[in-house]
């Protein structure tokens, strides 16, 4: 809570060219313990207000040098919280209205028949000013608390997003493990089959078939390549921001996807040769591709001829609808298409909402695409969803890349 203001005597500035009026006003107000300042015209009153900053002004309208209306006009920009009482016997209704328009809080007509009338007007004005200050203090304190709480929530949100990203990385590793188990089972089956053929030939006193030996060599090389790709991926699971080649990272990730995806699903890939570079964590791009591909694989369950098409295309022209507005950058659009049943049109805008999922409760948490979108934003990108001509789902990842190139691998 804000510390209370220190108590000090209330200061009242009386601005009136009549010494008798100033004297009677001073005598009435001193009964309340107020400190009284006096000025004989508007100019003196302006100087004293600027020098002392009184808590309340009592101003006459008809005065030499500077009248009360001009004084109010000069003070209107600096005294919105300072109560001003106009006490005048010569002004008409028009002047009273003008005084109120210029910021006067009350208008009293001379002669004031009783000090009680003046003291009541002063007490009422000071009470109103105190309430305004209290409300402003309360508002300032509330804004400070809201600002502090907002910072705390933003920090908590960043930590939560970091946890989501970490869980997503662990989920990707789990997917890799499942795919590797399937693929290595096929590799081992091929090795066992070929070894049995070779052993049968040896037992019969015949030379092993070269085809059997070549088959063992090929599947072993395939297993070695798969292990190398996965170790490379998992070895970079910590965040490491750098400039990286989009095409190299995609080729490496596509090797993992091909090696861990059921062979009944056809995977077609088309990559432009020069896809530029991004500044960020290359694992983030790998996560995006693997998350989107895993979603497509899930959507293809029950499809007779399942197919996934992954493409990366460069656009050199400006495309504001796809987020490329910087002529110094290129636009790379990575698309993942499947020929599954697709997502209903009304669900497309909601796919990245947290906890929204089209999967069954046991299969999805509703956080995969939410986190994927967060990752895309870390790369300054945009995620778009649509239905394609085959009725399936097309996901586009639009990324602004630099034209600087590393030595890309051959396709």
C-alpha positions in Angstrom: 0.0 0.0 0.0 1.1 3.6 -0.7 2.4 5.5 2.4 -0.1 8.1 3.6 0.6 11.8 2.9 2.2 13.7 5.8 -0.3 16.0 7.6 0.2 19.7 7.1 -1.9 22.8 7.6 -4.4 23.5 4.9 -3.4 26.6 2.9 -6.0 28.9 1.4 -5.2 31.7 -1.0 -7.6 34.6 -0.9 -7.5 36.8 -4.1 -9.6 39.9 -3.7 -8.9 43.6 -4.2 -10.9 44.6 -1.2 -8.8 44.6 2.0 -11.9 44.4 4.2 -13.2 41.3 2.4 -9.7 39.7 2.7 -9.7 40.5 6.5 -13.1 39.0 7.2 -12.4 35.9 5.1 -9.1 35.5 6.9 -10.8 35.8 10.3 -13.5 33.2 9.4 -11.0 30.6 8.0 -8.5 30.9 10.9 -11.1 29.5 13.2 -10.4 26.2 11.4 -6.7 26.4 11.7 -6.0 27.2 8.0 -2.9 29.0 6.8 -4.1 32.1 4.9 -2.3 33.7 1.9 -3.6 37.0 0.5 -3.3 38.7 -2.9 -4.8 42.0 -4.1 -5.3 41.2 -7.8 -5.2 38.3 -10.2 -1.5 38.7 -11.1 -0.4 38.6 -7.5 -2.7 35.6 -7.0 -1.1 33.8 -10.0 2.4 34.5 -8.6 1.5 33.2 -5.1 -0.2 30.1 -6.5 2.9 29.2 -8.5 5.1 29.9 -5.5 3.2 28.2 -2.7 0.8 25.7 -4.3 -2.2 26.3 -2.0 -4.8 23.7 -1.3 -7.8 26.0 -2.1 -8.4 29.4 -3.8 -11.1 32.0 -3.0 -11.2 34.4 -6.0 -13.1 37.6 -6.7 -14.0 38.3 -10.3 -13.7 42.1 -10.5 -10.1 43.1 -9.8 -7.5 45.4 -11.3 -4.4 44.3 -13.3 -5.9 40.8 -13.9 -9.5 39.9 -13.1 -10.7 36.6 -11.7 -11.8 35.1 -15.1 -8.4 35.7 -16.6 -6.8 34.2 -13.5 -9.0 31.1 -13.8 -8.1 30.9 -17.5 -4.3 31.1 -16.7 -4.7 28.4 -14.0 -7.1 26.0 -15.8 -4.2 23.9 -17.2 -2.4 23.5 -13.8 -5.1 23.4 -11.2 -7.5 20.6 -12.2 -7.2 19.1 -8.6 -7.2 22.4 -6.8 -10.6 23.6 -5.6 -11.5 27.2 -6.6 -14.4 29.1 -5.0 -15.5 32.3 -6.8 -17.0 34.9 -4.5 -18.3 38.0 -6.4 -21.1 40.5 -6.0 -20.8 42.3 -9.4 -20.9 39.5 -11.9 -24.0 38.3 -13.6 -25.2 34.9 -14.6 -23.0 34.8 -17.7 -19.9 35.5 -15.7 -20.9 32.8 -13.2 -21.3 30.3 -16.0 -18.0 31.3 -17.5 -16.2 30.9 -14.2 -17.6 27.4 -13.7 -16.6 26.6 -17.3 -13.0 27.7 -16.6 -12.7 25.4 -13.6 -14.4 27.1 -10.6 -15.9 24.5 -8.2 -18.5 26.8 -6.7 -19.9 30.3 -7.0 -20.9 32.4 -4.0 -22.6 35.8 -4.2 -21.5 38.7 -2.1 -22.3 39.8 0.5 -21.9 36.4 2.3 -24.5 36.8 5.1 -22.8 34.4 7.5 -19.3 32.8 7.9 -21.1 29.5 8.1 -22.0 29.7 4.4 -18.3 30.3 3.5 -17.0 27.6 5.8 -19.6 25.1 4.5 -18.5 25.8 0.9 -14.8 25.5 1.8 -15.3 22.2 3.7 -17.3 20.8 0.9 -14.6 21.7 -1.7 -11.8 20.3 0.4 -13.7 17.1 1.1 -14.3 16.7 -2.6 -10.6 17.4 -3.4 -9.5 14.8 -0.8 -11.8 12.2 -2.3 -10.3 12.9 -5.8 -6.8 12.5 -4.4 -7.7 9.2 -2.7 -9.3 7.9 -5.9 -6.2 8.8 -7.8 -3.9 7.2 -5.3 -6.1 4.1 -5.3 -6.1 4.0 -9.1 -2.3 4.5 -9.2 -1.8 1.7 -6.6 -4.2 -0.5 -8.5 -2.4 0.1 -11.8 0.9 -0.7 -10.1 -0.5 -3.9 -8.7 -2.0 -4.9 -12.1 1.3 -4.1 -13.8 3.2 -6.2 -11.3 0.7 -9.1 -11.6 0.8 -8.8 -15.4 4.6 -9.2 -15.3 4.3 -12.2 -13.0 1.7 -13.8 -15.3 3.9 -13.2 -18.3 6.8 -14.8 -16.6 4.6 -17.8 -15.6 3.3 -18.0 -19.2 6.9 -18.0 -20.6 7.8 -20.8 -18.1 4.7 -22.7 -19.1 5.5 -22.3 -22.8 9.0 -23.6 -22.1 7.6 -26.6 -20.3 5.2 -27.2 -23.3 8.2 -27.0 -25.7 10.2 -29.4 -23.5 7.2 -31.9 -23.4 6.9 -31.6 -27.1 10.6 -32.5 -27.5 10.1 -35.5 -25.3 7.1 -36.4 -27.3 9.1 -36.3 -30.5 11.7 -38.6 -28.9 8.9 -41.0 -28.0 7.6 -40.9 -31.5 11.2 -41.5 -32.8 11.6 -44.5 -30.4 8.3 -46.1 -31.6 9.2 -45.5 -35.3 12.7 -46.8 -34.8 11.5 -49.9 -33.0 9.3 -50.7 -36.1 12.0 -49.9 -38.6 14.7 -51.9 -36.7 12.4 -54.8 -36.4 12.2 -54.8 -40.2 15.9 -54.4 -40.5 16.6 -57.3 -38.1 14.0 -59.5 -39.8 15.8 -58.9 -43.1 19.2 -59.7 -41.5 17.9 -62.9 -39.9 16.2 -64.0 -43.1 19.4 -63.4 -45.2 21.6 -65.0 -42.5 19.4 -68.1 -42.6 19.8 -68.3 -46.3 23.6 -67.9 -46.1 23.8 -70.5 -43.3 21.8 -73.0 -45.4 24.1 -72.5 -48.3 27.2 -73.0 -46.1 25.7 -76.2 -44.5 25.1 -77.5 -48.0 28.7 -76.8 -49.0 27.6 -74.0 -51.4 28.9 -70.5 -51.7 26.6 -67.8 -50.2 24.6 -65.8 -52.7 26.0 -62.4 -53.3 22.5 -61.0 -53.2 22.0 -62.2 -49.6 25.3 -60.6 -48.6 24.4 -57.4 -50.3 21.0 -57.3 -48.6 22.6 -57.7 -45.2 25.0 -54.8 -46.0 22.2 -52.6 -47.3 20.0 -53.0 -44.2 23.0 -52.5 -41.9 23.8 -49.3 -43.7 20.2 -48.2 -43.4 20.3 -48.9 -39.6 23.5 -47.0 -39.2 22.2 -44.0 -41.2 19.0 -44.0 -39.1 20.9 -44.2 -35.8 23.2 -41.4 -37.0 20.3 -39.1 -37.9 18.4 -39.7 -34.6 21.6 -39.2 -32.5 22.2 -36.0 -34.4 18.6 -34.8 -33.6 18.6 -35.8 -30.0 22.1 -34.5 -29.4 20.7 -31.0 -30.2 17.7 -31.1 -27.9 19.0 -28.2 -25.9 18.2 -24.8 -27.4 21.0 -23.5 -29.6 20.2 -20.4 -31.6 22.3 -20.0 -34.7 22.0 -19.3 -38.5 21.1 -22.6 -40.1 20.3 -23.9 -43.6 16.6 -24.5 -44.0 17.2 -27.1 -46.7 19.9 -29.0 -44.8 17.7 -29.2 -41.7 14.7 -30.4 -43.7 16.7 -33.1 -45.5 18.0 -34.4 -42.2 14.5 -34.4 -40.7 13.0 -36.0 -43.7 15.5 -38.9 -43.4 14.3 -39.5 -39.9 10.6 -39.2 -40.9 11.1 -41.8 -43.7 13.0 -44.1 -41.5 10.4 -44.1 -38.7 7.2 -44.0 -40.7 5.2 -47.2 -41.6 6.2 -48.2 -45.1 2.5 -48.5 -46.1 2.4 -44.6 -46.1 3.9 -43.1 -49.2 5.9 -40.0 -48.5 6.7 -37.6 -51.4 9.0 -34.7 -51.0 9.8 -31.7 -53.2 12.4 -29.1 -52.0 13.5 -26.0 -53.9 17.3 -26.0 -54.2 17.9 -22.6 -52.4 15.8 -22.3 -49.3 17.8 -19.6 -47.5 18.8 -19.5 -43.9 17.0 -18.9 -40.6 18.2 -17.6 -37.3 16.9 -19.8 -34.5 17.1 -23.3 -33.1 17.2 -25.8 -35.9 15.6 -28.3 -33.6 12.5 -26.1 -33.7 12.1 -26.5 -37.4 12.6 -30.3 -37.0 9.9 -30.3 -34.3 7.5 -28.4 -36.6 8.0 -30.9 -39.5 7.8 -34.0 -37.2 4.7 -32.7 -35.4 2.8 -31.9 -38.6 3.9 -35.2 -40.2 2.7 -37.1 -37.1 -0.6 -35.4 -37.3 -0.9 -36.3 -40.9 0.0 -40.0 -40.1 -2.7 -40.1 -37.5 -5.2 -38.6 -39.9 -4.4 -41.3 -42.5 -5.6 -44.2 -40.3 -8.1 -46.2 -42.4 -7.1 -44.5 -45.7 -6.6 -47.1 -48.4 -3.7 -45.5 -50.2 -2.2 -43.2 -47.6 0.0 -40.5 -48.9 1.9 -37.5 -47.4 3.4 -34.8 -49.6 6.0 -32.5 -48.0 7.2 -29.5 -50.1 9.3 -26.4 -49.5 8.9 -23.6 -52.1 10.6 -20.2 -52.3 8.7 -17.0 -53.2 10.8 -14.0 -54.1 7.9 -11.5 -54.6 6.1 -9.8 -51.7 3.2 -11.8 -50.3 1.5 -9.8 -47.5 -1.2 -12.5 -47.0 1.6 -15.0 -46.3 3.5 -12.5 -44.2 6.4 -11.6 -46.5 6.5 -7.8 -46.6 10.3 -7.2 -46.4 11.9 -6.9 -49.8 15.3 -8.0 -48.3 13.9 -11.4 -47.3 12.6 -14.4 -49.2 9.5 -16.4 -48.3 9.7 -20.1 -47.8 6.4 -22.0 -47.6 6.7 -25.5 -46.2 3.6 -27.5 -46.8 2.5 -30.8 -45.4 -0.5 -32.4 -47.3 -2.3 -35.6 -46.6 -5.1 -37.5 -48.5 -7.0 -38.4 -45.4 -10.6 -37.4 -44.5 -9.5 -33.9 -43.6 -10.7 -31.5 -40.9 -14.2 -29.9 -41.0 -14.1 -26.3 -42.2 -15.6 -25.0 -39.0 -12.7 -26.6 -37.0 -9.8 -25.2 -39.0 -9.7 -21.8 -37.2 -9.6 -23.6 -33.8 -6.8 -26.1 -34.5 -4.2 -24.1 -32.6 -6.4 -23.4 -29.6 -5.0 -25.0 -26.4 -6.8 -28.2 -25.5 -8.8 -28.3 -28.7 -8.3 -31.6 -30.5 -10.1 -33.6 -33.2 -8.6 -36.8 -31.8 -10.1 -39.0 -29.1 -9.4 -38.2 -25.5 -6.9 -41.1 -25.3 -5.0 -40.1 -28.4 -4.6 -36.3 -28.1 -4.1 -33.6 -25.5 -5.0 -30.6 -27.7 -1.6 -29.0 -27.1 0.4 -30.3 -30.1 -0.6 -27.7 -32.7 -0.8 -25.0 -29.9 2.9 -25.6 -29.1 3.7 -25.9 -32.8 2.3 -22.5 -33.5 4.4 -21.1 -30.6 7.5 -22.6 -32.2 6.6 -21.2 -35.6 6.3 -17.7 -34.0 9.8 -18.1 -32.5 11.0 -18.3 -36.1 8.9 -15.2 -37.0 6.6 -17.4 -39.1 2.9 -18.0 -39.7 0.9 -21.3 -39.6 -2.0 -21.8 -42.0 -4.5 -24.6 -42.4 -6.9 -25.5 -45.3 -8.6 -28.4 -46.9 -6.9 -29.6 -50.2 -8.5 -30.9 -53.4 -8.3 -34.5 -52.3 -10.3 -33.7 -49.2 -7.4 -34.0 -46.8 -5.6 -31.3 -44.8 -2.9 -28.9 -46.0 -0.7 -27.2 -43.4 1.5 -24.4 -44.6 4.4 -23.0 -42.5 5.3 -19.5 -43.9 8.8 -18.4 -42.9 10.8 -15.2 -43.8 14.3 -16.4 -44.6 17.5 -14.6 -45.5 19.1 -15.0 -48.9 22.5 -16.0 -47.4 23.2 -19.5 -48.4 25.2 -22.3 -46.9 26.5 -25.1 -49.1 23.3 -27.2 -49.4 23.3 -30.9 -49.8 22.2 -32.4 -53.1 18.6 -33.5 -53.1 
